[in-house]
Amino acid sequence: MNANWIVCPVCANKTRDRIREDTILKNYPLYCPKCKQQTLIEVQNLQVTVIKEPDTQTMNL
């Protein structure tokens, strides 16, 4: 079975996680030890997609 390292979408370095052809991830918090960024991703059929979170706004009371 084919397995690949997940590449950080910010700095393009390998992370500590591997995916296989049958791996399915949803809302996975990917952490990169090199750039120390955390990114939400989805994985299906070895395709990694970055999830853009809407910016949280504070409420004015």
C-alpha positions, 0 to 999 in steps of 0.5 A: 500500500502506498504511504506518503508524508503529509507536507506542511501547507505553510512551509512545505516541509514534511510533518510527523504524520503519514497518510495511506491511500485509504486514509480519510481525515476531516477537520484534522489539526496538522501541526508542523514542528518546523514552523510551529503552525497548526492548520486544519486539513482534510485528506481523501485519496492522498489529496490534502485540502486546507480548511479556511476558518472564518475569522472570529470577531468579538461582540460589542456589548 
